[in-house]
Amino acid sequence: MVRVRTLQRLTLPRSLLHEASPAATHSHRVAAHFVDDGAGCNVYIASGVDVYCVKMDLKETGVDSGKEDMLIPVDSEVAGAWQVEQCPHRAEIQSIALTPSPSDEGFLLGSVDAFGRLVVTSLNSDIPGSSYTAGPQDPGVGEGWWAGIVFNRDQPTLAAVGRGLAKAVDLYDKDIFIRTLRTLQHPTSLTFLHGPMYDNGSMLAVTEGPQLSIWDLRQAERGGCVQRMLGAFSGESLNAVACSSEGLVAIGGAERVVLVMDPLKWTPRSRWTSCLKYEVGICLFSNVVGAVFETFWWSQCVLCIVVVIASRN
């Protein structure tokens, strides 16, 4: 059982971010990592064409419960807030992701806009500014919408960028374009598969409409697609996919159902129905064996951040 150690609420300074842009309903525009040996964390939030960082201190405040065991957050102060210096996007940012830098002890922040343009920025104070940028090789449909990004943790320079309206997933090694995977329906989320049955993160899972598709990046036949299955039996869209360290794959979406797939037979192993009041936006595995969390961000089983940006008239 996972015990919540602290629940803190942080209000973004209006001087930093006055009003948030809408983005697509299933965009992932929040990421975080620990700083100061776990005593604090940096939270990165994308809005419009910019990325902002808010630093907060993590204190052992304990957790109070209210009616029906509802957890009550404790207000926390902003330890620092700034706009991340990076090469500017030309369209609204749809997704961001963090990965450890292969060249130093810092992190790389990847952001992708509505047209699939990728910007990767070094967050190390010794190497300021944008590291590299890359863009799609085709113009797509000429209209921007959802776009997602995921890094390969076994090869941090390898990134996959999904473009919703274009029905495409672009692969990049740093700023070098590798190939484009063509999906049958509009992709909504993607992740590299890791585990003993996968070879160094060469497999990619993509949710497209109600289906889950598995792609082998080394294969050319069928465009690289090696498996396709129905994940939402009502035909509703899937919004989330995650992979555990053991290789299990979890998916969720508008049905408010989390489905855990067996990677050997690609059949449902377990099904969690009505797990949320609203549709599943992001599904991530915990480091605790057998636990799955639906949240905006989860890291090392001790940090859970949910960001709500409200506009005041």
C-alpha positions in Angstrom: 0.0 0.0 0.0 1.3 3.4 -0.9 1.2 6.0 1.8 0.8 9.7 0.9 3.5 11.6 2.8 2.5 15.1 1.8 0.0 16.9 -0.3 0.8 20.5 -1.1 -1.0 23.1 -3.1 0.8 25.8 -5.0 -0.7 28.9 -6.7 1.1 30.1 -9.8 2.1 33.8 -9.7 -0.1 35.8 -12.0 3.0 37.8 -13.0 4.5 34.6 -14.5 1.4 33.1 -16.1 -1.7 35.4 -16.4 -4.0 33.1 -18.5 -3.4 29.6 -19.7 -3.9 28.5 -23.3 -6.5 25.7 -23.8 -4.6 23.1 -25.9 -6.1 19.7 -26.8 -8.1 17.9 -24.1 -5.6 15.1 -23.7 -2.4 17.2 -24.0 0.4 16.6 -21.4 1.8 19.9 -20.5 3.1 19.3 -17.0 6.4 17.6 -16.0 8.6 17.6 -12.8 11.8 16.4 -11.3 13.4 16.4 -7.9 16.1 19.0 -6.9 18.2 19.5 -3.8 18.5 15.8 -3.0 14.7 15.4 -2.9 14.1 18.4 -0.7 12.3 20.3 -3.5 11.1 19.9 -7.0 10.9 21.9 -10.2 7.5 21.8 -12.0 7.5 22.7 -15.7 4.2 24.0 -17.2 3.6 24.8 -20.8 1.1 27.4 -22.0 0.9 29.1 -25.4 4.4 29.0 -27.0 6.4 29.1 -23.7 7.4 26.8 -20.9 7.5 28.0 -17.3 9.2 26.5 -14.2 8.0 26.8 -10.6 10.2 25.6 -7.8 8.6 24.4 -4.6 9.9 22.9 -1.3 8.8 19.5 -0.3 8.1 19.4 3.4 6.9 16.5 5.6 3.6 18.2 6.5 1.6 15.1 6.8 -1.8 14.7 5.3 -5.2 15.6 6.8 -8.4 13.9 5.8 -11.8 15.5 5.5 -15.2 14.2 4.6 -15.2 10.7 3.1 -11.5 10.6 3.6 -10.8 13.3 1.1 -7.2 14.5 1.4 -6.8 18.2 2.3 -3.8 19.9 0.7 -1.6 22.3 2.5 -0.8 25.7 0.8 2.8 26.0 -0.1 4.9 29.1 -1.1 6.7 29.5 -4.4 10.4 29.2 -3.9 11.2 30.4 -7.4 9.5 30.9 -10.7 10.9 31.7 -14.2 10.4 31.3 -17.9 12.5 28.6 -19.5 14.9 29.9 -22.1 14.5 27.9 -25.3 14.1 28.3 -29.0 10.6 29.7 -29.4 7.8 27.6 -30.9 5.6 29.1 -33.7 2.4 27.4 -32.5 0.8 26.3 -29.2 2.8 23.7 -27.2 0.8 20.5 -26.8 3.1 18.3 -24.8 6.3 18.3 -22.8 8.6 15.5 -21.4 11.7 15.2 -19.3 14.6 12.8 -19.7 18.1 12.6 -18.0 20.8 14.2 -20.1 23.3 11.7 -21.5 26.1 14.2 -21.3 25.8 15.5 -17.7 23.7 15.2 -14.5 21.0 17.5 -15.7 17.8 17.0 -17.6 16.6 17.6 -21.2 13.2 19.1 -21.6 11.4 18.3 -24.8 8.4 20.2 -26.1 6.3 19.8 -29.2 3.8 22.2 -30.7 0.5 21.7 -32.5 2.3 21.1 -35.9 4.8 18.5 -34.6 7.8 20.8 -34.3 10.2 19.5 -31.6 12.4 21.7 -29.3 14.8 20.0 -26.9 16.3 22.3 -24.2 19.1 21.6 -21.8 18.1 22.4 -18.2 21.7 22.4 -16.9 22.7 25.8 -15.7 26.1 25.4 -17.3 24.5 24.8 -20.8 21.7 27.3 -21.1 19.4 27.6 -24.1 18.0 25.2 -26.6 20.0 22.1 -27.5 18.4 21.3 -30.8 15.2 21.5 -32.9 13.5 19.3 -35.4 10.4 19.3 -37.5 8.3 17.0 -39.6 9.3 16.1 -43.2 5.8 16.5 -44.6 3.4 19.4 -44.2 0.7 17.2 -42.7 -2.9 18.5 -43.2 -2.0 22.1 -42.8 -3.9 22.4 -39.5 -2.5 22.0 -35.9 -4.0 19.9 -33.1 -2.7 17.4 -30.5 0.9 16.4 -30.6 2.7 14.2 -28.1 6.4 13.4 -27.3 8.1 10.6 -25.5 11.8 9.9 -24.9 13.4 6.5 -25.0 15.0 6.0 -21.5 17.5 3.4 -22.8 18.6 5.9 -25.5 17.7 9.5 -24.3 18.5 11.0 -27.7 15.8 9.0 -29.4 12.4 10.7 -29.3 9.0 9.9 -30.8 6.6 12.7 -31.7 3.0 11.9 -32.5 0.9 14.2 -34.7 -2.9 13.8 -34.3 -4.4 15.2 -37.4 -1.6 14.0 -39.6 -2.0 10.3 -38.4 1.8 10.1 -38.0 4.5 9.3 -35.5 7.9 10.8 -36.3 11.1 9.4 -34.9 14.2 11.5 -34.2 17.7 10.8 -33.0 18.6 14.2 -31.7 17.7 16.5 -34.6 18.1 13.8 -37.2 14.9 12.5 -38.7 14.8 8.7 -38.8 11.4 7.6 -40.1 7.6 8.2 -40.0 5.1 5.6 -38.8 1.6 6.0 -40.4 -1.3 5.2 -38.1 -4.8 4.2 -39.2 -6.5 6.6 -36.9 -5.6 9.8 -35.1 -2.9 9.0 -32.4 -3.7 10.2 -28.9 -0.7 9.0 -26.8 2.5 7.0 -27.1 5.2 5.3 -25.1 8.3 3.2 -25.6 8.0 -0.3 -24.3 10.6 -1.5 -21.7 11.0 -4.9 -20.0 12.8 -8.2 -20.4 10.8 -9.1 -23.5 11.6 -5.9 -25.4 15.0 -5.2 -26.9 16.5 -1.8 -25.7 13.3 0.2 -26.2 12.9 -0.7 -29.9 9.1 -1.2 -29.5 6.6 1.6 -29.4 3.0 1.5 -28.2 0.5 4.0 -29.7 -3.2 4.6 -28.9 -5.2 5.6 -31.9 -8.9 6.0 -31.5 -10.2 2.9 -29.6 -7.2 0.8 -30.7 -3.8 0.0 -29.3 -1.0 -0.5 -31.9 2.5 -1.9 -31.3 5.3 -0.9 -33.6 8.8 -2.4 -34.1 11.1 0.4 -35.1 13.5 -2.1 -36.7 10.9 -3.6 -39.0 9.8 -2.4 -42.4 6.9 -4.7 -43.3 3.5 -3.3 -42.7 5.1 0.0 -41.9 6.5 -1.4 -38.7 3.2 -2.3 -37.1 3.4 -5.8 -35.5 0.2 -5.9 -33.4 -3.1 -4.1 -33.3 -5.9 -4.7 -30.9 -9.2 -3.1 -29.7 -8.7 -1.5 -26.3 -12.1 0.3 -25.9 -14.9 -2.0 -26.7 -17.5 0.7 -26.8 -15.5 2.5 -29.6 -14.6 5.5 -27.3 -11.2 7.0 -27.7 -8.2 5.9 -25.7 -6.1 8.7 -24.2 -3.4 7.1 -22.2 -0.8 4.2 -22.5 1.9 3.2 -20.0 4.4 0.4 -19.7 5.7 -1.1 -16.4 9.3 -2.3 -15.8 8.0 -5.9 -16.2 6.6 -5.1 -19.6 2.9 -4.9 -18.8 1.0 -2.3 -20.8 -1.9 -0.3 -19.4 -4.4 1.8 -21.4 -7.3 4.0 -20.5 -9.5 6.7 -22.0 -13.1 8.0 -22.3 -14.6 4.7 -21.1 -13.1 5.4 -17.6 -11.6 2.0 -17.7 -8.0 1.0 -17.2 -7.0 -2.2 -19.1 -3.8 -4.0 -18.3 -2.6 -6.1 -21.3 -0.5 -9.3 -21.3 2.5 -8.6 -23.6 2.9 -12.3 -24.4 -0.6 -12.8 -25.9 -1.7 -9.2 -26.1 -4.9 -10.0 -24.4 -6.4 -8.3 -21.3 -5.0 -9.5 -18.0 -7.1 -7.3 -15.7 -9.7 -4.6 -16.1 -10.5 -1.8 -13.7 -13.9 -0.3 -14.5 -15.3 3.1 -13.4 -11.9 4.0 -11.7 -12.4 7.7 -12.2 -15.4 10.1 -12.3 -14.1 11.5 -15.6 -12.2 10.0 -18.5 -8.6 8.8 -18.0 -6.1 11.4 -19.2 -2.8 9.8 -18.2 -2.0 6.4 -16.8 1.4 5.6 -15.3 2.8 2.6 -13.4 4.3 3.0 -10.0 7.6 1.5 -8.8 5.5 -0.4 -6.3 4.8 -3.8 -7.9 1.2 -4.2 -9.0 0.2 -0.6 -8.5 -1.1 1.7 -11.2 -1.8 5.4 -10.8 -3.9 7.7 -12.9 -2.5 11.2 -12.4 -0.8 14.1 -14.3 2.7 13.2 -13.1 4.2 10.5 -10.8 7.8 10.2 -10.0 9.6 7.7 -7.7 6.3 6.9 -5.8 6.7 9.9 -3.5 5.9 12.9 -5.7 2.5 13.4 -7.2 1.6 16.7 -8.8 -1.7 17.8 -10.2 -1.8 21.3 -11.8 -5.0 23.1 -12.3 -4.9 26.5 -14.0 -7.9 28.7 -13.5 -8.6 32.0 -15.1 -10.1 34.8 -13.0 -12.3 37.4 -14.6 
